[in-house]
Amino acid sequence: QVQLVESGGGLVQPGGSLRLSCAASESIFGAYSMAWWRQAPGNERELVAYINSGGSTSYAASVKGRFAISKDNAKNTLYLQMSSLKAEDSAVYYCHLNIPVGVRRGDYWGQGTQVTVSS
């Protein structure tokens, strides 16, 4: 099983920045697409940003231009650079991996990291 561990969350003021990291237990980033999701209390989990195996990215409309997803294949680490943070960005952020085929086929999630945007 692939293990995903997020870090980098915390309390930040509106307009501030944070960088989230997601470390994988093995070298997988070059083969599969990955994503960041978030879930605020009372809300469904929503897709924030996505990066495919080739490095192409896409974003939710609410974060486009403020967030940037990237990965370092050599370090087996996924990143989410968040800037111009707003109160509505407060949520638990999860990294997600989907392996579509093979014996390890399935969805993998990290434990989540809390981001709170407040003055």
C-alpha positions as CSV (number, residue, x, y, z in Angstrom):
1,Q,0.0,0.0,0.0
2,V,1.2,3.5,-0.8
3,Q,1.3,5.8,2.2
4,L,0.7,9.5,1.8
5,V,1.6,12.0,4.5
6,E,0.7,15.7,4.3
7,S,2.3,18.5,6.2
8,G,2.5,22.3,6.1
9,G,-0.9,23.3,7.4
10,G,-1.5,25.8,10.1
11,L,-3.0,29.2,11.0
12,V,-2.4,32.1,8.6
13,Q,-3.8,35.6,8.2
14,P,-6.0,36.5,5.3
15,G,-3.8,37.4,2.3
16,G,-1.0,35.1,3.6
17,S,0.6,32.1,2.0
18,L,1.3,28.5,2.9
19,R,2.9,25.6,1.2
20,L,1.5,22.1,1.7
21,S,3.6,19.0,1.1
22,C,2.5,15.4,0.5
23,A,5.2,12.8,0.8
24,A,4.7,9.3,-0.7
25,S,6.2,6.2,0.7
26,E,7.5,5.1,-2.8
27,S,8.3,6.5,-6.2
28,I,5.0,6.9,-7.9
29,F,4.6,10.5,-9.0
30,G,6.0,9.9,-12.5
31,A,3.4,7.2,-13.2
32,Y,0.1,8.5,-11.9
33,S,-2.0,11.6,-11.5
34,M,-2.4,13.2,-8.2
35,A,-4.5,15.9,-6.6
36,W,-5.3,18.1,-3.6
37,W,-8.8,18.1,-2.2
38,R,-10.2,20.0,0.8
39,Q,-13.1,19.6,3.1
40,A,-14.6,22.3,5.4
41,P,-17.0,21.5,8.2
42,G,-20.4,20.7,6.9
43,N,-19.2,20.7,3.3
44,E,-18.5,17.9,0.9
45,R,-14.9,17.2,-0.1
46,E,-14.0,19.3,-3.1
47,L,-11.2,19.0,-5.7
48,V,-8.8,21.9,-5.4
49,A,-6.0,21.1,-7.9
50,Y,-4.8,18.2,-10.1
51,I,-1.6,17.3,-11.8
52,N,-1.2,14.4,-14.2
53,S,1.8,12.2,-14.7
54,G,3.2,14.5,-17.4
55,G,2.9,17.6,-15.2
56,S,-0.2,19.2,-16.7
57,T,-2.3,21.0,-14.1
58,S,-5.9,22.1,-13.5
59,Y,-7.6,24.0,-10.7
60,A,-10.9,24.7,-9.2
61,A,-12.3,28.1,-10.2
62,S,-12.2,29.3,-6.6
63,V,-8.4,28.9,-6.3
64,K,-7.2,29.5,-9.9
65,G,-4.5,32.1,-10.0
66,R,-3.9,31.8,-6.2
67,F,-2.8,28.2,-5.8
68,A,-0.2,26.2,-7.6
69,I,0.2,22.4,-7.6
70,S,3.6,20.9,-8.4
71,K,5.6,17.7,-7.7
72,D,9.2,16.6,-7.3
73,N,9.4,13.1,-8.7
74,A,12.9,12.6,-7.2
75,K,11.7,13.5,-3.7
76,N,8.3,11.6,-4.1
77,T,6.6,14.8,-2.9
78,L,3.6,16.7,-4.0
79,Y,3.2,20.4,-3.2
80,L,0.4,22.9,-3.0
81,Q,1.6,26.5,-2.9
82,M,-1.3,28.7,-1.6
83,S,-1.2,32.5,-1.8
84,S,-3.7,35.3,-1.2
85,L,-5.5,33.0,1.2
86,K,-9.0,33.8,2.2
87,A,-11.2,32.7,5.1
88,E,-13.1,30.4,2.8
89,D,-9.9,28.5,2.1
90,S,-10.0,27.2,5.6
91,A,-10.4,23.4,5.5
92,V,-8.6,20.1,6.0
93,Y,-6.5,19.5,2.9
94,Y,-5.9,16.0,1.6
95,C,-3.6,14.7,-1.1
96,H,-5.0,12.0,-3.3
97,L,-3.6,9.3,-5.6
98,N,-5.6,7.1,-7.9
99,I,-4.0,4.0,-9.3
100,P,-6.3,2.9,-12.0
101,V,-5.0,-0.6,-12.8
102,G,-3.0,-3.4,-11.3
103,V,-2.8,-5.1,-8.0
104,R,-2.6,-1.7,-6.2
105,R,-5.6,-0.3,-8.0
106,G,-7.6,2.1,-5.9
107,D,-7.8,5.5,-4.2
108,Y,-5.2,6.5,-1.6
109,W,-5.6,9.4,0.8
110,G,-3.3,11.1,3.3
111,Q,-4.5,11.9,6.8
112,G,-5.1,15.5,6.0
113,T,-3.6,18.8,7.2
114,Q,-5.6,21.6,8.7
115,V,-5.5,25.1,7.1
116,T,-7.1,27.9,9.0
117,V,-7.2,31.4,7.5
118,S,-8.1,33.9,10.2
119,S,-7.1,37.2,11.6
